[in-house]
Amino acid sequence: MTSYKPNQSMKTAANRALEWRKKYGRGGTAVGVARARDIKNGAELSESTVKRMHSFFSRHGNNKAKHYAKKMPDGGPTAWRVAWDLWGGNAGASWAKGIVNRLDERQEDIQMERHVINVEETEESFIVELAKEERAEESAEEVSADYDDERDHKAMTDDMEAEVIEADRDSEVKVEYRAMGMDKGPIDEEGRTAMIALSSEEPVERSFGNEVLEHSAEAIDLSFIASGRAPLLMDHDPKQQIGVVESVELDGESRRLRAKVRFGRNGLAAEAFSDVVDGIKANISVGYAINKMEKRDKDTYVAKSWRPVEASLVSLPADVTVGVGRSSEPSQPITVTENRSNPMTEQVIESVDVAAVQAEARKAEQRNAAQIVELGARHSKSDMAQKAISEGRSIEEFRGILLDEIKSTEGLESQSIGMTKNEVKRFSLVRAINALANPHDRRAQEEAAFEFDCSRAAAEQYGRTAQGVMLPSDVLRNWTRDINTSDDSNMLTEDFRGGDFIDVLRNQSSVMQAGARILNGLQSDVKIPKKATASSAAWLATEGANVAESEPTFSQISLSPKDLGAFTEVTRRMIQQSTLDIEALIRDDLAQSIATAMDLAALAGTGSSGQPTGIKTTSGINTVSFGAAVDLIPTFAQVVQMETEVAADNALQGNLAYILPASMYGALKTVEKAANTAQFVIEPGGTMNGYKAIVSNQCTAGDLYFGNFSDLLVGMWGGLDILVDPYTNSKSGTILIRAIQSMDVAVRHPVSFCLGQDA
């Protein structure tokens, strides 16, 4: 069944409501809190959940004007507002409505199911048995203008209690995971076996509350885990089996399920077992399926029937309070003996509480890991985060690695509004332009209703107000250029490959071709550290002499959004032709206009009048004067001198390239490196001095740029705002289209660049 990811605005609303509820002690129910946690964590929501959300918002939206902005005497929001935002707030209402409308399954008054009374598994399906509780229809009094917050909120909480936690299973058994520790019992190195504590009755927090696994012979189905076929995996990866579960036993006294596992002899298994023996691998996690669950109290649910299916050796368990080799016995302080020159001399060191030290170390490691996980998730780099944790990286190290690995589409991914592939294909820029150009044409407005809905969602996601129609990142990620040969147009004779908006810009922008680094999907001002001076080393004059201290110094550069406007023109007849060729042609024209303006800003932006500061006006870059160059054309020696200037600053690395105007490029094709050698400055293959030579007509005549263009940062914010002016050129039958992109450029290390100029 299809599932849907909440957008960022919904996450913000849910998190805000959770904070309000904690601070003011009102609003919503435990079910509402569970839904808020799911939304905050970006959990995928099922179709049935989305439909229940839509029904909830539909029934209670009529009280929005009365309670949404109202403040209580303590300065906090109403209970109604807290409950509303727990389910994603206004963004959640729009999001759910859009999905339900697209499914054509909207029901104005969905009768909500009540409490789960039984869950059982059959050969065909996973069945949730529900108890229905009739809910009286809301009276006219309940929706009247004088209906107070308390009673309105009660109506909302009735709906929330109707939410079925287990309904999100969507008729299939979920495999859950929880951590345990390997017993401090026997490890048979020769037989390659170890004893592990597979599970216990320790509560584990889930989105719906605390989950407890009952440990009784009646509750646990041991048919598979005790069969001798259950796998021992690495990190729950079925492709990385490192052993088997040989046997299990239920310890009724400690209420634990214990298992004997045997490691294989392949390379991965041998490595894992060696780490277990050495105490390096210290965490076990069990995978299990719940068949039946009962509610014990307000926040606790007990699995009365469940089945373990696998055990895994993991680096970072869900429950970090347990680990391999942990003992339930309290640790005793120990005395450390240290022998130096006299082996008979015993030096007693201060007693150390090993357990306390280990506990503190684990806490620090957990904090570090949690920070890495959070940062990785924020940038859609969870895999990279897990790798950094397994390698023992600090949060500072991970930040540096993440910055170096930022990809052009990363920001676009993180700013998705949740459009499906079919919805992306359905989105038409031409329909949106036609509706903007004909504001009084009802048919045009109805045809573009979907595009305007997506625009509103995107604007809310990016925290901006669309001046025209905002193109969501989902669409920009699929900004295809699949223009095919057309018989009726000489313009459409080239086959272009598909790609995203950034790819299209990269193909048309000289600085992006040269290797400028794109920071996409930004949401606020960005400050990026840079090293101002390096630390230094020194030889010691004599043995035991002090080393002169020298610390590196750091500064930072800032990126802040500046609006770039690019223009193109189309005829009214063009936008009436809703074809892929016309769609792609308009997109390509807009991208080319944006790329041209971007190049001008990146190379020679003045830093004033709303412009970024380009390479040319950045303080500290290297310069070479061409003197009285003939026709503004440098000699080969002057070209080489530019490379030398960058090399002298230890910056000759990265994406090195030249950018020059077309007039200079053409002339240098005929300029010999040395007289009578027939070797020209522009080399075969379009290189110059061994580096890429890229033509840009945004270069001032006589200007030549050289440098490491990966040190040129191009920041881009939000989506692409499309405005339409049908009036200025109405006499000629054309429509003016303006694309606004918020962006900025900055040079991270000025010494990475050199500007050559005619005197």
N, C-alpha and C positions, 0 to 999 in steps of 0.2 A: 504494500500500500504506500502511496505517495506520502512523504513527510515534508515539512517546511521549516526553514530556519528563521527565527525571529531576527528583525533588523536591529541596528544599533540604537535607534530611538526607543524601541520597545525595551531593550536592555537597560537603557538609562532610566526610563520610567519605573521599571520593576525594582531596580536597585534603590531608586529614590524612595519608593513606597516602603521597602524593607527598612530603610533608615528611619523614615517617619514613624513606622509602627514600633520600632525599637525605642525611639525617643519619646513619643507621646502616648504609647500604650493603647492605641485604638485603631480600628479599621481592619476589615477582612477577617478571615478565618485561617485555620491551619492549612486548609486546602488552597486558599488564595496564596498563602506563603509558599506552599509547594510549587504552585504554578509560577510565582515570581522567581523562585530559585531556578526553575527550568529555563525561563526566559533569560534571566541574568547570565546564566552559564552557556547560553546559545544552544540548548538542547533542541533536537529536531522534534517538532510537534506534528502529530498525526492529523489526518483529515478530520476525524471525529472531534479531536480537541479544538481545531480551528473552527469547526461548526458550532461547538458549544461556546467558544469565545464570542463568535459573531452573535449568537442568540443572547448571551449575557449582555453585551454592549447594546444590542438593539432594544432590549427591554428596559434598560436603565438610562439610556442616553437622554430621555426626555427630562430627566432631573439634572442634567449637566449644567445648565445655565444657573441654576439655583445654588449648587454646591461646589462647582469646580474651583472657582477662584475665591470662595468665602474663607475667611480666617476665623479660627476659634479664639476665645479669650487668651489662651496661652501662646498665641501667635502661630500655631501650627494649622495644618489643613483639617478639613472635616473628615470624619470617619468614612463618609461616602467617597471623598477624593482618594483616600488611602486605598480603599478597596478597589476603586477604578484603576489606579495605577499599578496595583499588584498584578493585574492581568495585561499589562502593557500600555495602559493609558490611551490617549488619543491615537498614537501611532499603532497600537495594537488593534484598535477599533477599525481604522482605515485598512490595515493589513489584512485582518480577518475578513472584512467585507469584500475586499478585492478578490481574495481567493475563493470565497463562497460564490460570489457572482460569476467568476470564471468557471466554476464547476457546475453552474446552473442548477444548484441544489439548495438554494436558499429557502429556509423555513422561518417564518416570522416568530413562531411560538413553539420552540422545541421543548418537549417535556423532558426535563433532566432526570437521569437515573440517579437512584439514591445509594445506599451503602452497600459495599461489597460484603456478601455473606458467605460466599464459597468460591473457590477457584479449583478447577480440576482439569487434567489433561486426558484426552482420549486419543485413539489412534489417528483420528482425522484432524483434530484441532485443539486449541487451548481455549477453554470455556470459562468465562467469568459470569457467575450467577449473581444476579442483582435483586435487591429488594426495592420495589417501587413505592414511592411515597407520594400520594396525590397532593398537589399544591393548589390551593384556592386561587382563582383568578383575581388579579389585582382589581380592586374597586376603583370607581371614579375618584373616591376620596384619596386613595393611595397615590394617584398621579396628579393631584391638584396642586395648585401653586403654594398652598400653605402647609404642605406635607413636610414635616421637619426632618432634619438630618438623621436623627436617631431611627425614625421609622423607615426612611428611605434606605438607610444603611442596613436595617434588618432585612428588608426585601432582597438586598444584594447578597447578604451573608447566607440567606436561605438558598439562593442560587449556587453560591460557592460550596455549601455543604452538599449540594446535589452532585458536584463534580466527583467522578469515580476515578480514584488514583490508578487503579489497575487497568482502566480502559485504554490507557496509552500503550498497552502491550500489543494492541492491534492484532489480536488473534494469533499470536505466536509466542513461544516461550523465549524469554530473555535469559541469557547467561550472565550472571553477576559475578563479581570478584571481590574477595576480601583477603587481607593479609594475615599470616600467622608466622610463627618463628620455628625454626628447626630445633628440635629438642637437643639439650646438652647431653644427650644419651650417646649410645654407641655409634661410631662411624667405623665401618669395616673397610679399610683401605684395600685389602686384598680382594674382598668380594665386591667392592665398589658400591656399598649400600650405606644408607643413613636413615635415621628415624626423624620424622618431621611431625609437628603438630599441624594437622590439616585444617582444623576449624574449631571454634569455640562458641560460647553463647555471648561473647562480647558484642554489645550493640554497635552497629555501624550506621552512620547518618546517611540517609538517602533523601531524595527530593521530597518525598511524602512524609518523612519522619524517621524514627529510629527503627532499624531492622534487626531482629534477633532470630537466629537459627536455633530451633529447639533441638537439643541433643538427647534424644531417646531412641530406643530401638524402633518404635512405631513411627517416628517422624522422618528418619533418614532412610532413603532408598540406596542401599549399598550394592545393588546388583551389578552396576558397571564398574564402579571404582574398586571393588574387591575382586573383579574378574581376572586380574592380571594383565589386562589389555589397556587400562587407562594410562594415558601418556603423561610423562613428565616433560614439560616444555620449557623453553627459554622465553620469558616475557609474553606468555600466552600466544606465541606464534606457532601455529600448527606445522609450519615448514621447518621449525627448529626443535625437533624432538631430541632430547638429550637422555632419555631414560624411560622407565615404566614404574607404575605404582604396583609393587609386588603383593602387598597385603595391607589391610586396615583393621583397626580395632577401636571400639567405642569405650572410652574411659568414663564410666558412669560417675565416679567420684569427682573428678575434675571437670566433668561435662565437656570433654574434648574428644575429637576424632583424630586418632593418630594413624600414621601410615609409614610403611617401610618402602623406600624408593631405591631403585637400582639404576646407576648411571651406565650409559653405553660406553663404547670404546672409540667412537669417532672423535675427530679433532675438537669439535665444539664441546662434546660431552666430557672429554678428558680434561679440557681446560676448565669447564664449570666445576667438575668434581674436585680438581686441584684447588680451586678458589674456595670451595666449601671446607675442605680439609684445613686450609690455611686461615679460615675465618674471614675471608675477603667478601665472598658472597654470603649475605646474611639475611636475606628476606625470601619468604615463601608466600605465594598467593594461590588461592584455590578458586577454580571456576565451578559454578553450580547453577542449577535451575530450580526455581520455586514452583511447586504445584498448587499449594494451598497456603493461604495466609489469613490470620485472624488478628483483629485489633485488640490489644491488651489494655491500653489506656489512651489518653488524648493524642500522644505523639509516638506511641510504640506499637509496632506490628510484629507478630511472631509467625515465623514460617513453621507451620504444623506438618508440612509434607514437602520435602526438598531432596534433590539428588545431586551429589558431587560428580563432576564429569572429568576434571583434569586438575593437575597441580603444576605450578610454574615457579621457576627460579627467577626472581625479578630484582632489578637494581633499585627501583623506587616503588615500594608498595603503597597500596591505598591507606593502610593502617601503619604509620611509621613508628608506632610505639612498641612494636615487636620486631625481632630479628633473629637471624641464625645464631644458635648458641646461647640465646638468652636464657637465664635461669630464673625461676620464680623465687628462689632463695635470696635473701638480702646479701649483698657483697660485703666482705669484711675488709677493713683497711689492711694494707700490707706494708711490710718493711722491705725496702730495696737495699741490697748489698752491693757495694761498689768496690772493686779491687783495683789499686793503682800499682805503684812500684813494689810494694810489699804485699805479696799474696796473703800474708797472715793478718794483715791489717783490715779490719772491717769498719767501714764507715756507714753509719745509720743515717739514712736520708729521712726527711719528714714523711710521716705516714700519709698515704694518699687514699682517699675514698674513690676507688676505681669506678664504682657504679655512678657516682656523681659526676666524675670527669667525663665518662662515656656518655652519660645522659646529656650533659651540656654540649658535648661535641655533636651528638645527634641532633639536638635542637638547632645548633648553628648550621649544620648541614641541611636540615629540613627547611630552615628559613631561606638559605641560599637557593636550594632546589625550587622552592615555591616561587621565589622571585624570577628565576629563570623560566619556569613554566609559564608564569603570567606574562612575561615579556615576549616569549615565543608565541603564545596564543594571540597576543595583541597584534602581532605582525604576520599571523598565519604561518608560523615557522615552528610548529610543535615538534616536528621530527628533529629539527636542528637543536631545539631545547633539550630533548631527551638525550641526544648524542652528547651535548655539552655536559649534562649531568653524569652520564656514564663515564665521561673522561675526567670527571672531577674538576671541571672549570668553575671559576668564581663568577659571580654576576657581572663584575667589571670586565672580565675576559670575554664573557658572552656578549656584552654590549658591543665590544669592538668587532667580534666576529659577525654579529648580526648586521652592523653598519656596512661592513665590507661585502656582505652577501645580499644586500637589498636589491631586489629585481624590479624591473620597470613596471610590472603588473601587480606588485605586491599591494600597493595602496588600493588599486581597483578592486582586488579580491576582498579586502577588508571592509570596503564600503558598499558591498552588494546590498540591494534592497530585496533580494530573494526571488528574482525572476527565474522562471524555468527556461530551458532551451527553446521550447516552443514559443514562449512569451517573448523572448529576445528576437526570434525570427519574425514574430508578429509585429513587433514595434516598427513603425514607419516614420522616418523623419519627414518624408514628403507629405504624408497626411497631416502631421503636426504643422508644417509650414503652410499648407493649404488652409487649415483652420485659422491660423493666426493672420493670414492674408485676407481672409473673408470672415470677419468676426460676426457678421449678421446672417451668414449662411447656416441655417439650422442643420442641414444635412452634413455639411463639412464639420460642424462641431460634434455631431453625434458620431461620425466616422472616426474622429480623433479622440473620443472619450477615453479609450484605453491609454493612449499616449499621454494625455493630461493627468490621468490617475498616476501613472508611473512618474511623471514629472513632479507631482506634489509629494509623493513618497520620497523621491530623491532629494528634493529641496529640504524636507524635514530631516532626512538622514545627514545631510551636509551642513545643517544649521544655516542655510541661506534662503533668500527669497528669490524665486525665479522671476526674471524680468520678462521672459517669454516662455519657453519650454525647456526644462532641464533634462539633458540626456543622462540617464543613470549610468553608473559605472558598469552595470551588467551589459548594457548596449555598447558602451565604449570598448569593453573587453572583446567584443565581437564586431568591431568596426571593419567589416570585410570589404575588400576591394576586388570583388569577383566580377568585374566588367568583362563581358564577352564581346567578340566581334559582332558588329551590327551591319546589316546591309544598307541601312538608310542613313548612316552617319559616318563620316570620315574620321570623326573624333574617337570613336570607340573601336579601335582596331588592335588593341593590345590586351593580352591576357595578364591580369594581375593576380597575385596570390592573396589568399585570405590572411587576416591578421587582426590585431587590436589597434586601437587608436594610437597608442604609443609607437607601434610598429610602423604605422602609416607616417607619423611624424618623423620617425627615425630615417625613413627612406628619403625624406624631402628636406630635412634639416642638415646643414653642414656640420654644426657643432655636435649633433647627436650621431651623425655618421663618424665623426672624429673620436667618439667615445665618451661624450659628456655623460655624467651619472644622473639618472632620473630618480627623484624622490617623489613618488606619486601618492595620491590619496591623502594628502596632508589635511589636518583639520584645524590647526592653530599655528601660531608662530613657532618656528623651529630654531633652536640654538645648537650648534654643532661645535664640539671642542676641536681645537687644533694646537699642535705643539709649536710654541713660539721660538724656544731655544732648546737645544738638546743638552743632555748631561754629557760630561766629559770624563775621560780617564787620564791617569798620570802615572809615570814610573816612580818608584820609591827610590830616593837617593841612598838610603841606608836601610839595613834590615831593622824592622821594628818602627820605621818612621811612619808618621801619620799620613793618611791619604787625604789630600785636599778634597773637601766636599764640593760637589757640583750637582745641583738638582736641575732637571728640565723645568721649564716654565710653560704654562699653557694659557691660551686665550680662546676666544670663540667667535664664530661668525653667525649671523642671523639670517634667516629667511622669513619673510612676511609676505602675505598675498598682495599682489598688484594685478589689476585687471588689464588684460590684453584683449583688444577688440580686433577681429579680422572680418573682412567683408567679401561677399561674392554676390553676383546677380544671376537671377534666373527669370525666365519668361513665365507668364501665367499659364501658357499652354504646357510648359514643361511639368509644372506641379500637378497638372491634371492627368499626367501620364504616370500612373502608379506602377512603374516597372522597376526591376532590379537595376537596370542600366542607369536610369535617371537617378535613383536613390544613391547608387555608388558614385555617380558623377558629382552630385552635390556634396556628398561627404568628402570626396577627394579634393574638390575645390576649396572647401572650408579648411581641411587639413593643410593644404598647400599654403593658404593665406596665413594660418597660425604659425606654420613652420618658418615662413619668411619673416614674420614679425619677431618670432622667438630668436632667430639668428641675429637680427639687428640688435636686439636687446643684449644678448649674450656676448656679442663681440664689442659693441660700442655704446651700450646703454649709459646714459649720463648720470644716473642716480638721482635725478631731479625730475620734476613735473610728472610724477607717478611712474618713472622708468626705473628698472633695476640698474645696478652698477655692473657694467660689462667688463670684459678683460681689459680693454683699452684704457678705461678710467679707474682701474683698480690700483691703489697705491702699492708700490713695492715690486711690480713686475720688471723683468729685464727689458732693456731696449737696445736697439742697434740702429745707428743712423746710416742711411744709404748715401749721405752726402748729396752732391749734385748728380744724382743718378740720371742717366739718359732715359727720357720718356718714362720716368718713374719706375724703371726696371732695375733691380739689384744685380750685382755680379754674383758669381758662384761663391767667391770668397766671402761675400757679405752674408749669403745664405748659411754657409758653414759657421760663420761667427755667431749666428743666432743659436745654433745647436751648442756651441762652445759655452755661451753664456749660461744656458740652462744646466749643462754638465758641471760647470764650475760651482754651482750651488747644490750639487749632489741630487739633482732632480731629474736626471735623464732616465726615466723609467715610466712604466704604465702605457697608456694609449697615446703614443707620440704621433703627431701629424702636423702638417702645414695647412693653413687655410688662406686662400688668396683670391683676388678678383679675377674674373674671366680674362680681362685685358692683360694682366700680368702673366697668367697661365699660358695664354697664347704666345706672348712674346718670348717667354722663357723656353718654349719649344725650339726656338731658333738661336738661343744664346749658348755658345759653347763654354764648357767648363774651363778649357784652356784652348788657346789658338790652334787651329788646324788639327784638332783631334777628332772632330765629328762626334764628340760626346756632349750631349746637351744637358742643360740643367734639369729640364723635365725628362726623366728617364723613361725607357720602355716600360709599359705597364702603368704609366701615370704617377710614378713616384718621384720624389725630389730629395736628393741627398739620402736616399734609402728609405725614406718615410712616405706615408700617404700624402698626396697633394690633393686637397678638396677645394673645389671652386664654389665660391659664394659671391653673388652680386650684392650682398649686404656689406661687403668690405669696401671701405673708401679706397679710391684709386691711389696706388702707391703704398698701401698698408699690407704687411705680410705677418701672419700670426704663426707661431710655432710653440708647441708645448705638450704637456701631459694633460689631455682633455678629460681624463677621469677625475682630475682635481677641479673641474668645472661642474658645479652642482646646479641642477635645474629642478626647482621645487614646483609641484602642481597641486592645486587644491580643488576638492569637490568635483562636480560634474562639469559638463559643457552647456552653457546657457545660450540658447538660440533665440534671437529676436528677429522679427520680420517687419519691414517697413514697406507697405504696399502703396504709399502715397508719393514719395519723393520723385520717383521715376515713372509715375503712372501714365504719363503721356506717351512714353515709349513702350508701354506694355510690359515692363520688367518690374521685378520685385527685388528689393535690397535685403539681403540676409546678413545679419551680423552675429558672429560667434564670440562669446566672451569667455575667456579662460583665465582664472586666477592663477598667477605663477610668479616666480622670482628666480633670479640666478645669483650665484655667489662663487667667488674663487676661494677655494680652501687653502691653497698655498701659492701666493703670488709668484714665488721664484720658479714655479713649474712652467711659467710662460715667458715668452719673449716676443716683443712687438718690434718689427722692422719698419721704418718709415723713411720716406724721402725728406730731405732737409727742407 
